Amino acid sequence: MLRDRRLARGLTQQQLSERSGVYVKLIGDYETGRYILKVPTAKVFADILDCRIEDFYEWLPEDKPSRNG
């Protein structure tokens, strides 16, 4: 999901790293699922990639947050 958003914006891992301050290797680890993206880092990426934090996570039907609060 991070990879898809990054590529849609035409950025390399290196460019995202430079803009976010996150190591390139760690971005690769997030993209392959080796590490789970934490919310503060997701916020940084979402701001750079012009998307929502939720776009970086896969929700199971029973886990999906309610829009009603």
DRENNU-830575 format. One record per atom (N, C-alpha, C): atom name; x, y, z; chain; residue in three letters. Coordinates in nm, 3 decimals, always signed. Example, Ala and Ser with C-alpha at 12.3 -4.5 7.8 and 13.67 -1.06 7.14 Angstrom:
// residues 2
<N <+1.319 -0.569 +0.780> A ALA>
<CA <+1.230 -0.450 +0.780> A ALA>
<C <+1.320 -0.330 +0.780> A ALA>
<N <+1.285 -0.225 +0.708> A SER>
<CA <+1.367 -0.106 +0.714> A SER>
<C <+1.290 +0.003 +0.787> A SER>
//
This chain:
// residues 69
<N <+0.081 -0.118 +0.000> A MET>
<CA <+0.000 +0.000 +0.000> A MET>
<C <+0.086 +0.126 +0.000> A MET>
<N <+0.191 +0.127 +0.082> A LEU>
<CA <+0.284 +0.240 +0.080> A LEU>
<C <+0.352 +0.247 -0.056> A LEU>
<N <+0.395 +0.133 -0.104> A ARG>
<CA <+0.463 +0.129 -0.234> A ARG>
<C <+0.373 +0.183 -0.345> A ARG>
<N <+0.248 +0.140 -0.346> A ASP>
<CA <+0.154 +0.186 -0.448> A ASP>
<C <+0.137 +0.337 -0.443> A ASP>
<N <+0.122 +0.392 -0.324> A ARG>
<CA <+0.105 +0.537 -0.308> A ARG>
<C <+0.231 +0.612 -0.352> A ARG>
<N <+0.346 +0.558 -0.314> A ARG>
<CA <+0.473 +0.621 -0.349> A ARG>
<C <+0.491 +0.624 -0.501> A ARG>
<N <+0.466 +0.510 -0.565> A LEU>
<CA <+0.481 +0.502 -0.710> A LEU>
<C <+0.380 +0.590 -0.783> A LEU>
<N <+0.259 +0.599 -0.730> A ALA>
<CA <+0.157 +0.684 -0.791> A ALA>
<C <+0.199 +0.831 -0.791> A ALA>
<N <+0.279 +0.870 -0.692> A ARG>
<CA <+0.330 +1.008 -0.685> A ARG>
<C <+0.461 +1.023 -0.762> A ARG>
<N <+0.510 +0.913 -0.820> A GLY>
<CA <+0.631 +0.919 -0.900> A GLY>
<C <+0.759 +0.935 -0.820> A GLY>
<N <+0.758 +0.884 -0.696> A LEU>
<CA <+0.874 +0.898 -0.610> A LEU>
<C <+0.949 +0.766 -0.596> A LEU>
<N <+1.079 +0.775 -0.584> A THR>
<CA <+1.161 +0.658 -0.551> A THR>
<C <+1.166 +0.645 -0.399> A THR>
<N <+1.213 +0.531 -0.352> A GLN>
<CA <+1.232 +0.516 -0.208> A GLN>
<C <+1.330 +0.621 -0.157> A GLN>
<N <+1.433 +0.649 -0.233> A GLN>
<CA <+1.532 +0.749 -0.194> A GLN>
<C <+1.468 +0.888 -0.179> A GLN>
<N <+1.385 +0.925 -0.273> A GLN>
<CA <+1.319 +1.056 -0.266> A GLN>
<C <+1.224 +1.065 -0.146> A GLN>
<N <+1.150 +0.957 -0.120> A LEU>
<CA <+1.061 +0.956 -0.005> A LEU>
<C <+1.143 +0.963 +0.124> A LEU>
<N <+1.255 +0.896 +0.126> A SER>
<CA <+1.344 +0.900 +0.241> A SER>
<C <+1.394 +1.043 +0.267> A SER>
<N <+1.435 +1.110 +0.162> A GLU>
<CA <+1.485 +1.247 +0.177> A GLU>
<C <+1.377 +1.342 +0.227> A GLU>
<N <+1.256 +1.324 +0.180> A ARG>
<CA <+1.145 +1.412 +0.220> A ARG>
<C <+1.093 +1.382 +0.360> A ARG>
<N <+1.103 +1.256 +0.401> A SER>
<CA <+1.043 +1.214 +0.528> A SER>
<C <+1.142 +1.203 +0.643> A SER>
<N <+1.269 +1.186 +0.609> A GLY>
<CA <+1.369 +1.163 +0.713> A GLY>
<C <+1.373 +1.019 +0.761> A GLY>
<N <+1.305 +0.929 +0.689> A VAL>
<CA <+1.303 +0.786 +0.724> A VAL>
<C <+1.406 +0.716 +0.636> A VAL>
<N <+1.486 +0.628 +0.696> A TYR>
<CA <+1.588 +0.556 +0.620> A TYR>
<C <+1.527 +0.479 +0.503> A TYR>
<N <+1.600 +0.475 +0.391> A VAL>
<CA <+1.555 +0.402 +0.272> A VAL>
<C <+1.528 +0.256 +0.305> A VAL>
<N <+1.617 +0.192 +0.379> A LYS>
<CA <+1.598 +0.051 +0.412> A LYS>
<C <+1.468 +0.031 +0.490> A LYS>
<N <+1.437 +0.121 +0.580> A LEU>
<CA <+1.315 +0.108 +0.658> A LEU>
<C <+1.191 +0.125 +0.570> A LEU>
<N <+1.198 +0.215 +0.473> A ILE>
<CA <+1.087 +0.230 +0.378> A ILE>
<C <+1.066 +0.098 +0.303> A ILE>
<N <+1.175 +0.037 +0.259> A GLY>
<CA <+1.165 -0.093 +0.193> A GLY>
<C <+1.105 -0.199 +0.284> A GLY>
<N <+1.144 -0.196 +0.410> A ASP>
<CA <+1.090 -0.292 +0.507> A ASP>
<C <+0.940 -0.269 +0.529> A ASP>
<N <+0.896 -0.144 +0.532> A TYR>
<CA <+0.753 -0.115 +0.543> A TYR>
<C <+0.680 -0.166 +0.419> A TYR>
<N <+0.739 -0.144 +0.303> A GLU>
<CA <+0.673 -0.182 +0.178> A GLU>
<C <+0.661 -0.334 +0.162> A GLU>
<N <+0.756 -0.408 +0.214> A THR>
<CA <+0.750 -0.554 +0.203> A THR>
<C <+0.675 -0.619 +0.318> A THR>
<N <+0.637 -0.541 +0.417> A GLY>
<CA <+0.563 -0.594 +0.531> A GLY>
<C <+0.651 -0.651 +0.641> A GLY>
<N <+0.782 -0.630 +0.630> A ARG>
<CA <+0.871 -0.678 +0.735> A ARG>
<C <+0.843 -0.607 +0.867> A ARG>
<N <+0.812 -0.478 +0.858> A TYR>
<CA <+0.774 -0.400 +0.975> A TYR>
<C <+0.639 -0.336 +0.951> A TYR>
<N <+0.565 -0.317 +1.058> A ILE>
<CA <+0.435 -0.251 +1.050> A ILE>
<C <+0.456 -0.102 +1.066> A ILE>
<N <+0.395 -0.027 +0.979> A LEU>
<CA <+0.406 +0.118 +0.979> A LEU>
<C <+0.332 +0.175 +1.099> A LEU>
<N <+0.403 +0.249 +1.183> A LYS>
<CA <+0.341 +0.311 +1.300> A LYS>
<C <+0.271 +0.440 +1.259> A LYS>
<N <+0.169 +0.476 +1.334> A VAL>
<CA <+0.083 +0.588 +1.297> A VAL>
<C <+0.161 +0.720 +1.279> A VAL>
<N <+0.252 +0.759 +1.368> A PRO>
<CA <+0.323 +0.886 +1.345> A PRO>
<C <+0.400 +0.889 +1.212> A PRO>
<N <+0.461 +0.776 +1.177> A THR>
<CA <+0.532 +0.769 +1.050> A THR>
<C <+0.434 +0.768 +0.934> A THR>
<N <+0.323 +0.699 +0.951> A ALA>
<CA <+0.219 +0.698 +0.848> A ALA>
<C <+0.168 +0.839 +0.821> A ALA>
<N <+0.156 +0.920 +0.925> A LYS>
<CA <+0.111 +1.059 +0.910> A LYS>
<C <+0.211 +1.139 +0.825> A LYS>
<N <+0.338 +1.120 +0.851> A VAL>
<CA <+0.442 +1.188 +0.771> A VAL>
<C <+0.430 +1.147 +0.624> A VAL>
<N <+0.419 +1.016 +0.600> A PHE>
<CA <+0.406 +0.967 +0.462> A PHE>
<C <+0.277 +1.017 +0.397> A PHE>
<N <+0.168 +1.016 +0.472> A ALA>
<CA <+0.039 +1.061 +0.418> A ALA>
<C <+0.046 +1.207 +0.375> A ALA>
<N <+0.112 +1.290 +0.454> A ASP>
<CA <+0.127 +1.431 +0.418> A ASP>
<C <+0.208 +1.447 +0.290> A ASP>
<N <+0.314 +1.370 +0.279> A ILE>
<CA <+0.400 +1.378 +0.160> A ILE>
<C <+0.329 +1.322 +0.036> A ILE>
<N <+0.258 +1.212 +0.054> A LEU>
<CA <+0.196 +1.142 -0.059> A LEU>
<C <+0.052 +1.186 -0.085> A LEU>
<N <+0.005 +1.283 -0.009> A ASP>
<CA <-0.129 +1.340 -0.027> A ASP>
<C <-0.238 +1.233 -0.023> A ASP>
<N <-0.238 +1.158 +0.087> A CYS>
<CA <-0.340 +1.055 +0.106> A CYS>
<C <-0.375 +1.047 +0.254> A CYS>
<N <-0.459 +0.951 +0.288> A ARG>
<CA <-0.501 +0.933 +0.427> A ARG>
<C <-0.413 +0.829 +0.495> A ARG>
<N <-0.397 +0.840 +0.624> A ILE>
<CA <-0.322 +0.739 +0.700> A ILE>
<C <-0.382 +0.601 +0.676> A ILE>
<N <-0.513 +0.594 +0.674> A GLU>
<CA <-0.582 +0.466 +0.657> A GLU>
<C <-0.545 +0.394 +0.528> A GLU>
<N <-0.496 +0.469 +0.430> A ASP>
<CA <-0.460 +0.410 +0.301> A ASP>
<C <-0.339 +0.316 +0.312> A ASP>
<N <-0.266 +0.323 +0.422> A PHE>
<CA <-0.147 +0.240 +0.438> A PHE>
<C <-0.175 +0.109 +0.512> A PHE>
<N <-0.299 +0.089 +0.554> A TYR>
<CA <-0.332 -0.029 +0.634> A TYR>
<C <-0.440 -0.111 +0.566> A TYR>
<N <-0.432 -0.241 +0.588> A GLU>
<CA <-0.534 -0.332 +0.537> A GLU>
<C <-0.625 -0.368 +0.653> A GLU>
<N <-0.752 -0.335 +0.640> A TRP>
<CA <-0.847 -0.358 +0.749> A TRP>
<C <-0.925 -0.485 +0.725> A TRP>
<N <-0.938 -0.564 +0.828> A LEU>
<CA <-1.029 -0.679 +0.825> A LEU>
<C <-1.168 -0.626 +0.851> A LEU>
<N <-1.272 -0.687 +0.795> A PRO>
<CA <-1.408 -0.634 +0.811> A PRO>
<C <-1.445 -0.603 +0.956> A PRO>
<N <-1.408 -0.691 +1.049> A GLU>
<CA <-1.445 -0.667 +1.189> A GLU>
<C <-1.357 -0.562 +1.257> A GLU>
<N <-1.244 -0.525 +1.195> A ASP>
<CA <-1.154 -0.427 +1.252> A ASP>
<C <-1.171 -0.288 +1.193> A ASP>
<N <-1.244 -0.277 +1.085> A LYS>
<CA <-1.255 -0.149 +1.014> A LYS>
<C <-1.316 -0.044 +1.105> A LYS>
<N <-1.251 +0.074 +1.114> A PRO>
<CA <-1.304 +0.178 +1.203> A PRO>
<C <-1.439 +0.229 +1.154> A PRO>
<N <-1.522 +0.261 +1.249> A SER>
<CA <-1.656 +0.313 +1.219> A SER>
<C <-1.646 +0.460 +1.178> A SER>
<N <-1.723 +0.499 +1.082> A ARG>
<CA <-1.729 +0.640 +1.041> A ARG>
<C <-1.823 +0.719 +1.135> A ARG>
<N <-1.895 +0.648 +1.220> A ASN>
<CA <-1.992 +0.713 +1.309> A ASN>
<C <-1.933 +0.746 +1.445> A ASN>
<N <-1.804 +0.729 +1.460> A GLY>
<CA <-1.742 +0.766 +1.586> A GLY>
<C <-1.706 +0.650 +1.664> A GLY>
//
